[in-house]
Structure formats: C-alpha cells, structure tokens
C-alpha cells in the first residue's frame, strides 16, 4: 500500500500588491487552490476604497511547454475580458505581454499581464477606473516580482 501524497499548497505564491506599492491599500481575499479544476492558485486583492482590483492566477503545468500552450489559450480568451485592446511586450518571465483596454461593458479600465515562468502560466488582471488604468511600469514591476516568487518556489 502506498502513502497518500499531499497536494502542493500554492497559496503563498501570489505577490501581495501592498509590497510593491509600499502601502496597506489592498485587502487580500482568501486564495483559491486549483481554480477551475486546474492545478495552481488564484487570489484577488481589492483596493480598500473599492476603486481597483488585482486578480492573480498562477497555473502550474507539468512542463514549460505545457505552460506556453496554456498561455496561448489564455490569450485566446482575452476578448471576453478586455475590449478595445492594445498590447505591448514587457520584460516579465517568458513571453511577457501587457494587454490594456476597457471592460466589455465600458465601466472600468482593464489591463492583463500574461507570462510564463518555468512550468507556470500566469495571468494578472488589473481593474480600475475608466480614466486611470494601471501604469505599465507598475504592472511590469508587479509581474517581475511575481516571476521571482515563482522562480524561488521549489519544483517550479
């Protein structure tokens, strides 16, 4: 008889935006393990005044190639999240891309950062006021810190 192996706990992986903004403005929601049945973690952070939100989803795949394939699938679903898209490459992980625009209903700005780090596919969604999207440099810094946190995790 074999022994049961505990499922990995990825709840410590998402970077808290308060560490980047040097504030306590963001309130973390409870992390969700294995979002939509996929191995990994998702965590939301909401600005205390309700004007902004950051949702980090980290999917852990068997190989870097599988992570790249998952990233392609995430890119394919962006039209349902971001309307009036503009995108730019960013120096985050492998394939770092920042897509910016508006929510499909036009009520908020939406920016989505996509990248892979090792065998992980990462999507970070930044929601904010229509006239004040997340600055690209802040999204990039957040992504770089997130990539570093993943890189430091054993087995990733």
N, C-alpha and C positions, 0 to 999 in steps of 0.2 A: 504494500500500500504506500502510495506517495503522500507527501505532505502538501497541503494547500499553500500556494504562493500568494502572498498579499498583493493586491493590485497597487501599482505605484500611486503615490499621492503627489499630484502636481499642483496642489493648492498654493504652494509658496512661490510658484513661477511668475505669475503676473506682477509686473512692477507697479507699485503704488505711485500715482502721479504726484502725490504730495512730496515725494523725494526729489522730483525733478523741478517742481515749482517752488520748493522750499517754503511750503505752507501747510495748512491743515484744511484747505478749502474743499477737498474731495472726500466724500464719505464712501467707503467701500461696502458693497453688498456682499453677501456670502458667495464664495466661489462655487461654481457648479462643475463637478467632476464629470468627465465623459459627456460633453454637450452633444445632443442629438445622437447619442449612442456611439460617438467616435472617441477614441482614447485621447485624453488631454484635459484641458481646463478652460473655463470661461469665467471672467469676472467683470462686473460693472462697477464703475466709480461715478458718482453723481456729485456735481458741484453743490455746495451747501445752499446756494440760492436757487437751485433748480435750472439755471440757465445753460449748463453744459453737462455733457456726459462722455465718458470714455468706456468702451467695452473692448476688452482684450480676449481674443480666442486663440488658444495655442493647441494645435492638433499634433499629436505625437504619432508618427508613422514608422513602419519598420525600417525604411531606408531613406537616404536623401533623395533618391529618385522618386520614391512614392510621395515625399513631401512636395517636390516640384510638381508632380501630377495633381496633387491636392490643391496647390496654389493656382494652377490653371483652372480648376473647377471653381475656386473662389472668385477668380477674375471674371469668369463667365456669368456669375450671379450678381455682379456689381450693379447692373442696370436696375435691379429691383431695390437697391439701397441708395444709389447716387444718380440723380438726374443732372443733365447739363454738365457732363463730366469733362474735366481736364485732368491730364495725368503728367507726372514727371518722375524720372528716376531719382532715387535718393540713396545715399551711401549707408544702407542698412542691410545687414545679412547678405544673402544671395538674392538677386532679383528684386531688390527693394524698389517699390513703386508707391507713390502717393497719388491717390485719385481724389479730386475735390469737386464739389458741386453743391447742389441743393437736394433736400429730401424730395422724393417724388411728388409729395403734396405741397412743396414750396414753403413749408413752415419753419425750416431750420437749415443751417449750413451743415454739410456732411463731408467729412474727409475720411478716407480709408487708406491705411498703410498696410501693404502686403509685403511679406518677405519670407524666406526660409532661413533656418539656422540649423545645420546638421539635418537630422531627421524630423524636424518640426516645421510645420507650416503655420504662419502667424498672420492674423488679421486684427488690426486695431482700428476701431471706428470712433471718430471724434465727432460729436454732435454739438452744435452751438447756435447762437443767434444768426439770423439770416445775413446780417450785415457785419458779422465778426467771426469768420471761420478760424479754425486753429492755424496759427502761423506755421509755415513749412519747417522752419528751424526747430520749433518746439516739438512737432510731430517726429522729426528726424532724431532729435535727442532722445525722446521717449523710446523710439524704435531701437536706437543703438543700445540704450540701457537694457531694453528687453532682450535683445540678441545676446548681450553679455550675460544676463541672468540665465538664459537657456544654455549658453555655452558652458557655464560653470556647473550645470547640473550633471551629475554622473550619469552616463549611459545615454546622453542626448547628443 
